[in-house]
């Protein structure tokens, strides 16, 4: 078949195919992603032009049916020889980009988890440990590198900072109270020593004073025990409320992220649904197209070839529709 005949039949010459191959063979998406996309689009347009021309000419020249198929397959092979390697490199780039995105989000999640952990499990911590945690929090700059998770990181950072500061203040207050009690106890012990010395001189008076002092000390111990009990109850309540608040915040953040992802997916599906349904219905209609009943072998051959072409068109339509979604 000559080059002039090819121009008449399909409008795609061997010269054009050679020029296509010379320009695009070896294009690698890793080197030039945009060029790869453009090259694939050009190949797809050529395949579409070839398929449409093939259908039109085949209907007008039944006697050349087999020859047309052979020529179409030959040209299709030349196009795919250019297209397939490019598509493979583009797919590899897309998969690598997806892997990097998953890794980026996981790294941010680990950093947010560190912020959360700095404000957890403080009951048994001493002041130095809590101050070290607070210093570590101050070193974390939540204004950088948290991307779309900035607000969540900011909230967790604020919560952990507030919790640590409150715990440090409470622990210092308790230490001051203990120191005051120690000073009071020292005074009481000094008073007891003085009363003991005085007892050698006035035993009866000393006994009365001792009994009075014992009553005072008993009342003080009971008061101190009551204070300690109330402090423990208050601390338990604060710890419980803090844990419940942190759990609610975590649940709300997770629910918000899940709802946002579901809403985006639903919006895209809903936006594309009318068009994709129409395209899929068109594919079914093409496959189910009723063919006339013919008797001659030649006409039956034409019907069979037409069915094959329609099946290819329907499959191509489904593939393109799937790429839309």
Residue pairs with C-beta under 8 A, 6 or more apart in sequence:
1 67
1 71
3 13
3 14
3 15
6 12
6 13
6 14
6 71
7 13
9 53
9 57
9 68
9 71
10 49
10 50
10 53
10 54
10 57
10 71
10 72
10 75
11 49
11 53
12 46
12 49
12 50
12 53
12 75
17 75
17 78
17 79
20 42
20 43
20 46
20 79
20 82
21 78
21 81
21 82
24 39
24 42
24 43
24 82
24 86
25 81
25 82
25 85
26 85
27 35
27 36
27 39
27 85
27 86
27 89
28 36
28 86
28 89
29 36
29 37
29 86
29 89
29 90
29 92
29 93
30 89
30 92
30 93
33 90
33 93
36 86
36 89
36 90
36 93
37 90
39 82
39 83
39 86
40 83
40 86
40 87
40 90
43 79
43 82
43 83
43 86
44 83
46 79
47 76
47 79
47 83
50 72
50 75
50 76
50 79
51 72
51 312
51 313
51 316
54 68
54 72
54 309
55 309
55 313
57 64
57 68
58 64
58 65
58 68
58 305
58 309
61 68
62 298
62 302
65 301
65 302
65 305
69 305
104 147
105 149
108 145
108 146
108 147
108 149
108 153
109 149
111 140
111 146
111 153
112 146
112 149
112 152
112 153
112 156
114 140
115 137
115 140
115 142
115 153
115 156
115 157
115 160
116 156
116 160
116 246
116 250
118 133
118 136
118 137
118 160
118 164
119 133
119 159
119 160
119 161
119 163
119 164
119 246
120 246
122 130
122 163
122 164
122 167
123 235
123 239
125 133
125 167
126 171
127 168
127 171
127 172
127 175
130 164
130 167
130 168
130 171
131 168
133 164
134 161
134 164
134 165
134 168
137 157
137 160
137 161
137 164
140 157
142 150
142 153
142 154
142 157
143 150
146 152
146 153
146 154
152 253
155 249
155 253
156 249
159 245
159 246
159 249
163 242
166 238
170 235
170 238
174 231
177 227
181 224
184 220
188 213
188 217
188 220
191 213
192 213
195 206
195 209
195 210
195 213
196 206
198 205
198 206
198 209
199 205
199 206
199 207
199 209
199 210
200 206
269 325
272 324
272 325
275 324
276 321
276 324
276 325
279 317
279 318
279 320
279 321
279 324
280 318
280 321
282 317
283 314
283 315
283 317
283 318
283 321
284 314
286 310
286 313
286 314
286 317
287 310
287 311
287 314
289 310
291 303
291 306
291 307
292 303
294 300
294 302
294 303
